[in-house]
Amino acid sequence: MKTLLILSLFSFLFNLHTNSQDFEVSPVLLNFTALPGDIQQYEVRVKNHASTINSFKVEITDYIIDVNGNKLIMPKNTTRNSCAGWLSVEPQVFELVPNSDGIFKVTISVPEGVMESRWCELSVLSVKERTSFEADISMAASIVLSGGIILKVYQTPKGLDDKKIVAKSIIEQESDLEGNRYLSVMIENTGVVITDCKIYIVAANIDNMEEFNLEPVFLTMMPGTTRTIVMKIPRNVLLPGTYDLSVMVDYGKKFPLAGTRLKGNFIVLP
C-alpha cells in the first residue's frame, strides 16, 4: 500500500526562498526521497508582495546539463532521467491578493522498480491577463508571462547510496594577462545518485614536500553526466618552485576520494 509523506516547508532544512520581481517562493529545492511505489508531497508557499492581485501558473519542465555546465530546457517527459511524469501540482493556477500568501502542493508518485535518481524543474510564473482591447491591438494571446522563479525537483529513493565519481583528466590552459593560471578538469558521475562534490587542487612542492590545498569548487553531478570545469590558480598563491598537481573530488565521508594528476611538473617562476 502506498504511503503518503508530507514534507513540510517549515522545516529549517528546506527553509530556502528566493525573490523575483514582486513575489517570493519557498522552498526552491524539492528533494524527494520516495521509495518505489510510494508517494511524497511538498507544500510550497508563494507570497505576493505586489500592491495588486497577482495570478500565478506552475509549469513542469525537463532539462539537461551539457559538459560545460550549460542548461538546456526541454519539454516535459522528454529526457531519460525525468521525473516530470510522476509529479502532480495542485492547484496549477491560482490568484493572490496584495501582501498575501498561498500554498500549492507538489506530489510525486514513484513507479515500482525504479531505484535511481531522477530530476526535473518547476517554474512558478507570474501571469498578467490582457484586456480585450490590448489583445485585439497586439493580435497575441490574452495571457502573458511576466517573470518566474525556478524550483529544482530531485528524487532519490531513501537509502540509495550507489555513488561513484571519476576524475578523468586534468589539462593546463592558457594563463590570463594578470598571470593567473587555469586547469581544465573533467569529472564523470558513473553512479545512479545525484551527488554533491567538493573539488579542489592539491599542489605538492617536489623540493620540500609541502602540500597546499587550493580553494575548492562545489558542484552537483547528475548520474550519467560528464562535466568539464575550469579551476583557477591565482597568481602568487603558490611560492616559486616545482609542484606535482592533483585534482581531488570529495563526494562523501563513506567514499574514497576521486583524483587525477597533471602530467608533468607544474613550475612556478619567481
Backbone hydrogen bonds in HBPLUS format (Angstrom, degrees):
<---DONOR---> <-ACCEPTOR-->    atom                        ^
c    i                          cat <-CA-CA->   ^        H-A-AA   ^      H-
h    n   atom  resd res      DA  || num        DHA   H-A  angle D-A-AA Bond
n    s   type  num  typ     dist DA aas  dist angle  dist       angle   num
A0039-ILE N   A0003-THR O   3.05 MM  36  5.83 153.0  2.12 163.2 169.7     1
A0005-LEU N   A0039-ILE O   3.27 MM  34  6.64 147.2  2.39 131.1 140.0     2
A0041-GLN N   A0005-LEU O   2.79 MM  36  6.05 151.6  1.87 161.5 156.6     3
A0007-LEU N   A0041-GLN O   2.66 MM  34  5.91 174.5  1.67 178.0 176.6     4
A0011-SER N   A0008-SER O   3.34 MM   3  5.87 166.3  2.36 110.3 114.2     5
A0014-PHE N   A0011-SER O   3.01 MM   3  5.71 153.7  2.08 118.7 125.4     6
A0015-ASN N   A0012-PHE O   3.37 MM   3  4.78 172.5  2.37  96.0  97.6     7
A0016-LEU N   A0014-PHE O   2.76 MM   2  5.50 140.4  1.91 102.8  91.6     8
A0018-THR N   A0025-VAL O   3.28 MM   7  5.93 144.1  2.42 148.6 158.8     9
A0025-VAL N   A0018-THR O   3.40 MM   7  5.93 153.5  2.47 151.8 159.3    10
A0020-SER N   A0023-PHE O   3.24 MM   3  5.96 167.4  2.26 172.3 175.3    11
A0023-PHE N   A0020-SER O   3.35 MM   3  5.96 159.4  2.39 129.3 134.9    12
A0049-HIS N   A0022-ASP O   2.79 MM  27  5.04 144.0  1.92 142.0 149.8    13
A0024-GLU N   A0047-LYS O   2.92 MM  23  5.07 151.6  2.00 142.6 151.2    14
A0047-LYS N   A0024-GLU O   2.85 MM  23  5.07 160.9  1.88 144.9 151.2    15
A0026-SER N   A0045-ARG O   3.01 MM  19  5.38 150.5  2.10 150.5 157.9    16
A0045-ARG N   A0026-SER O   2.86 MM  19  5.38 163.9  1.89 164.5 158.9    17
A0152-LYS N   A0028-VAL O   2.98 MM 124  6.30 152.4  2.06 160.0 152.2    18
A0030-LEU N   A0152-LYS O   2.85 MM 122  6.15 172.0  1.86 164.6 167.2    19
A0154-TYR N   A0030-LEU O   2.87 MM 124  6.17 166.0  1.89 157.9 162.2    20
A0032-PHE N   A0154-TYR O   2.70 MM 122  5.88 139.7  1.86 172.4 160.4    21
A0156-THR N   A0032-PHE O   3.07 MM 124  6.37 162.7  2.10 145.7 145.5    22
A0158-LYS N   A0033-THR O   3.15 MM 125  4.83 139.7  2.32 119.8 114.9    23
A0038-ASP N   A0035-LEU O   2.92 MM   3  5.43 156.8  1.98 145.7 145.8    24
A0037-GLY N   A0110-VAL O   2.79 MM  73  5.40 152.3  1.86 131.9 141.1    25
A0110-VAL N   A0038-ASP O   3.12 MM  72  5.85 154.8  2.19 172.2 174.6    26
A0040-GLN N   A0108-ILE O   3.10 MM  68  5.47 152.4  2.18 146.4 155.0    27
A0108-ILE N   A0040-GLN O   2.89 MM  68  5.47 162.6  1.92 155.6 161.5    28
A0042-TYR N   A0106-VAL O   2.88 MM  64  5.23 161.5  1.91 150.3 155.5    29
A0106-VAL N   A0042-TYR O   2.93 MM  64  5.23 162.9  1.96 148.7 154.5    30
A0044-VAL N   A0104-PHE O   2.91 MM  60  5.45 173.1  1.91 166.2 168.5    31
A0104-PHE N   A0044-VAL O   2.96 MM  60  5.45 155.2  2.03 151.9 158.6    32
A0046-VAL N   A0102-GLY O   2.82 MM  56  5.39 164.8  1.84 157.9 162.8    33
A0102-GLY N   A0046-VAL O   2.85 MM  56  5.39 151.1  1.93 150.0 159.4    34
A0048-ASN N   A0100-SER O   2.80 MM  52  5.56 168.7  1.81 178.6 175.9    35
A0099-ASN N   A0048-ASN O   2.89 MM  51  5.24 119.5  2.27 139.7 154.5    36
A0054-ASN N   A0096-LEU O   2.91 MM  42  5.39 166.9  1.93 158.7 160.6    37
A0096-LEU N   A0054-ASN O   2.87 MM  42  5.39 154.0  1.94 151.7 160.4    38
A0127-VAL N   A0055-SER O   2.76 MM  72  5.16 175.9  1.76 142.0 142.8    39
A0056-PHE N   A0094-PHE O   2.75 MM  38  5.42 161.1  1.79 169.5 174.1    40
A0094-PHE N   A0056-PHE O   3.07 MM  38  5.42 154.8  2.14 139.7 146.3    41
A0057-LYS N   A0125-LEU O   2.89 MM  68  5.14 149.2  1.98 143.5 152.6    42
A0125-LEU N   A0057-LYS O   2.80 MM  68  5.14 178.6  1.80 162.0 161.4    43
A0058-VAL N   A0092-GLN O   2.79 MM  34  5.03 148.0  1.89 147.5 155.0    44
A0059-GLU N   A0123-SER O   2.93 MM  64  5.14 160.5  1.97 144.3 150.2    45
A0123-SER N   A0059-GLU O   2.82 MM  64  5.14 156.5  1.87 148.4 155.4    46
A0061-THR N   A0121-GLU O   3.00 MM  60  5.38 165.4  2.03 145.6 149.8    47
A0121-GLU N   A0061-THR O   2.93 MM  60  5.38 159.5  1.97 165.4 162.3    48
A0062-ASP N   A0074-MET O   3.04 MM  12  4.86 155.0  2.10 142.0 142.8    49
A0074-MET N   A0062-ASP O   2.73 MM  12  4.86 177.6  1.73 132.2 131.4    50
A0064-ILE N   A0072-LEU O   3.00 MM   8  5.34 150.7  2.09 139.8 148.6    51
A0072-LEU N   A0064-ILE O   2.86 MM   8  5.34 164.9  1.88 159.9 164.9    52
A0066-ASP N   A0070-ASN O   2.91 MM   4  5.41 163.2  1.93 153.0 156.0    53
A0069-GLY N   A0066-ASP O   2.92 MM   3  5.31 164.8  1.94 118.9 122.1    54
A0228-THR N   A0067-VAL O   2.63 MM 161  5.65 159.1  1.67 167.1 160.4    55
A0082-SER N   A0079-THR O   3.35 MM   3  5.39 160.9  2.39 114.4 112.5    56
A0119-TRP N   A0081-ASN O   2.99 MM  38  6.40 156.4  2.05 159.6 167.3    57
A0086-TRP N   A0083-CYS O   2.97 MM   3  5.38 156.2  2.03 112.8 120.6    58
A0087-LEU N   A0084-ALA O   3.20 MM   3  5.51 165.4  2.22 111.3 115.7    59
A0109-SER N   A0086-TRP O   3.02 MM  23  5.28 152.4  2.10 137.7 146.0    60
A0088-SER N   A0107-THR O   2.90 MM  19  5.28 139.4  2.06 145.8 156.5    61
A0107-THR N   A0088-SER O   2.92 MM  19  5.28 166.9  1.94 156.7 160.7    62
A0090-GLU N   A0105-LYS O   2.98 MM  15  5.29 156.8  2.03 148.2 155.5    63
A0105-LYS N   A0090-GLU O   2.85 MM  15  5.29 173.5  1.86 144.5 143.8    64
A0117-SER N   A0192-VAL O   2.91 MM  75  6.09 168.0  1.93 169.5 171.9    65
A0118-ARG N   A0155-GLN O   2.83 MM  37  5.18 150.7  1.92 145.3 155.2    66
A0155-GLN N   A0118-ARG O   2.89 MM  37  5.18 152.1  1.97 159.9 154.0    67
A0120-CYS N   A0153-VAL O   3.05 MM  33  5.28 149.3  2.15 143.1 148.9    68
A0153-VAL N   A0120-CYS O   3.04 MM  33  5.28 155.0  2.10 154.0 146.0    69
A0122-LEU N   A0151-LEU O   2.87 MM  29  4.96 161.0  1.90 146.2 152.0    70
A0151-LEU N   A0122-LEU O   2.75 MM  29  4.96 165.5  1.77 155.1 157.5    71
A0124-VAL N   A0149-ILE O   2.89 MM  25  5.23 171.0  1.90 155.6 156.4    72
A0149-ILE N   A0124-VAL O   2.94 MM  25  5.23 148.3  2.04 137.0 146.4    73
A0126-SER N   A0147-GLY O   2.84 MM  21  5.56 173.2  1.85 169.4 171.0    74
A0146-SER N   A0126-SER O   2.89 MM  20  5.48 172.5  1.89 155.9 158.2    75
A0128-LYS N   A0144-VAL O   2.92 MM  16  5.43 172.0  1.93 166.7 168.6    76
A0144-VAL N   A0128-LYS O   3.05 MM  16  5.43 170.4  2.06 158.5 161.4    77
A0130-ARG N   A0142-SER O   2.89 MM  12  5.17 174.1  1.90 149.6 149.9    78
A0135-ALA N   A0131-THR O   2.99 MM   4  6.27 162.5  2.02 157.1 161.8    79
A0136-ASP N   A0132-SER O   3.00 MM   4  6.13 153.7  2.08 141.7 148.5    80
A0137-ILE N   A0133-PHE O   3.00 MM   4  6.25 158.6  2.04 150.7 156.4    81
A0138-SER N   A0134-GLU O   3.03 MM   4  6.19 165.6  2.05 152.1 155.5    82
A0139-MET N   A0135-ALA O   2.87 MM   4  5.64 135.1  2.08 140.2 151.4    83
A0160-LEU N   A0157-PRO O   3.03 MM   3  5.64 163.3  2.06 138.2 141.2    84
A0163-LYS N   A0161-ASP O   2.90 MM   2  5.63 129.2  2.16 108.9  93.4    85
A0192-VAL N   A0162-ASP O   3.19 MM  30  6.04 160.5  2.23 167.6 173.6    86
A0190-THR N   A0164-LYS O   2.87 MM  26  5.39 138.9  2.04 152.8 163.4    87
A0166-VAL N   A0188-GLU O   2.81 MM  22  5.14 166.0  1.82 156.4 161.1    88
A0188-GLU N   A0166-VAL O   2.83 MM  22  5.14 159.3  1.87 151.6 158.2    89
A0168-LYS N   A0186-MET O   2.83 MM  18  5.42 144.5  1.95 147.8 157.6    90
A0186-MET N   A0169-SER O   3.02 MM  17  5.27 162.7  2.05 140.6 145.0    91
A0171-ILE N   A0184-SER O   2.93 MM  13  5.14 155.6  1.98 142.2 150.3    92
A0184-SER N   A0171-ILE O   2.71 MM  13  5.14 172.5  1.72 159.6 160.2    93
A0173-GLN N   A0182-TYR O   2.83 MM   9  5.28 172.5  1.84 143.6 145.6    94
A0176-ASP N   A0180-ASN O   3.03 MM   4  5.59 154.1  2.10 150.7 159.0    95
A0179-GLY N   A0176-ASP O   3.10 MM   3  5.49 164.3  2.12 113.3 117.8    96
A0181-ARG N   A0233-ILE O   3.04 MM  52  5.07 172.2  2.05 145.3 143.3    97
A0233-ILE N   A0181-ARG O   2.69 MM  52  5.07 168.1  1.71 157.0 155.1    98
A0183-LEU N   A0231-MET O   2.84 MM  48  5.14 156.9  1.90 147.9 155.8    99
A0231-MET N   A0183-LEU O   2.78 MM  48  5.14 162.8  1.81 154.6 158.3   100
A0185-VAL N   A0229-ILE O   2.81 MM  44  5.34 173.8  1.82 165.5 167.1   101
A0229-ILE N   A0185-VAL O   2.86 MM  44  5.34 157.4  1.91 156.0 158.1   102
A0187-ILE N   A0227-ARG O   2.81 MM  40  5.31 166.0  1.83 161.2 165.4   103
A0227-ARG N   A0187-ILE O   2.81 MM  40  5.31 163.9  1.84 159.4 164.9   104
A0189-ASN N   A0225-THR O   3.01 MM  36  5.68 167.4  2.02 169.4 173.4   105
A0224-GLY N   A0189-ASN O   2.89 MM  35  5.53 139.0  2.06 146.1 154.1   106
A0195-THR N   A0221-MET O   2.95 MM  26  5.20 170.6  1.96 152.4 154.3   107
A0221-MET N   A0195-THR O   2.75 MM  26  5.20 171.1  1.76 158.0 155.6   108
A0197-CYS N   A0219-LEU O   2.67 MM  22  5.15 162.3  1.70 159.9 166.3   109
A0219-LEU N   A0197-CYS O   2.97 MM  22  5.15 160.2  2.01 144.6 149.8   110
A0198-LYS N   A0250-ASP O   2.89 MM  52  5.06 155.3  1.95 143.5 151.7   111
A0250-ASP N   A0198-LYS O   2.83 MM  52  5.06 170.1  1.84 153.7 154.2   112
A0199-ILE N   A0217-VAL O   2.77 MM  18  5.08 176.2  1.77 160.3 161.3   113
A0217-VAL N   A0199-ILE O   2.71 MM  18  5.08 155.7  1.77 149.0 157.5   114
A0200-TYR N   A0248-MET O   2.99 MM  48  5.49 160.7  2.03 153.5 159.8   115
A0248-MET N   A0200-TYR O   2.85 MM  48  5.49 168.4  1.86 168.4 169.3   116
A0214-LEU N   A0201-ILE O   2.90 MM  13  5.31 166.5  1.92 156.2 160.7   117
A0202-VAL N   A0246-SER O   2.83 MM  44  5.23 167.1  1.85 151.4 155.5   118
A0246-SER N   A0202-VAL O   2.98 MM  44  5.23 154.7  2.04 148.0 155.7   119
A0203-ALA N   A0212-PHE O   2.84 MM   9  5.10 166.9  1.86 151.6 155.0   120
A0212-PHE N   A0203-ALA O   2.83 MM   9  5.10 145.6  1.95 137.1 148.6   121
A0204-ALA N   A0244-ASP O   2.95 MM  40  5.10 172.2  1.96 146.3 148.9   122
A0244-ASP N   A0204-ALA O   2.82 MM  40  5.10 156.4  1.87 142.0 149.0   123
A0205-ASN N   A0210-GLU O   2.77 MM   5  5.25 161.8  1.80 162.4 163.3   124
A0209-MET N   A0205-ASN O   2.64 MM   4  4.88 133.3  1.85 146.4 154.9   125
A0206-ILE N   A0242-THR O   2.89 MM  36  5.84 163.8  1.92 153.8 159.3   126
A0225-THR N   A0222-MET O   3.28 MM   3  5.76 140.5  2.44 143.1 138.5   127
A0237-VAL N   A0234-PRO O   3.20 MM   3  5.65 159.5  2.24 132.3 131.1   128
A0241-GLY N   A0268-VAL O   2.94 MM  27  5.25 149.1  2.03 133.2 141.1   129
A0268-VAL N   A0241-GLY O   2.83 MM  27  5.25 176.6  1.83 167.7 168.5   130
A0243-TYR N   A0266-PHE O   2.82 MM  23  4.96 157.4  1.87 138.5 146.1   131
A0266-PHE N   A0243-TYR O   2.87 MM  23  4.96 171.6  1.88 149.1 151.0   132
A0262-LEU N   A0245-LEU O   2.91 MM  17  5.53 168.8  1.93 153.6 154.2   133
A0247-VAL N   A0260-THR O   2.91 MM  13  5.57 161.8  1.94 163.9 169.5   134
A0260-THR N   A0247-VAL O   3.07 MM  13  5.57 143.9  2.21 144.9 155.8   135
A0249-VAL N   A0258-ALA O   2.66 MM   9  4.94 152.3  1.73 152.0 153.8   136
A0258-ALA N   A0249-VAL O   3.05 MM   9  4.94 165.1  2.07 144.7 144.8   137
A0255-PHE N   A0252-GLY O   3.09 MM   3  5.57 163.0  2.12 115.9 121.3   138
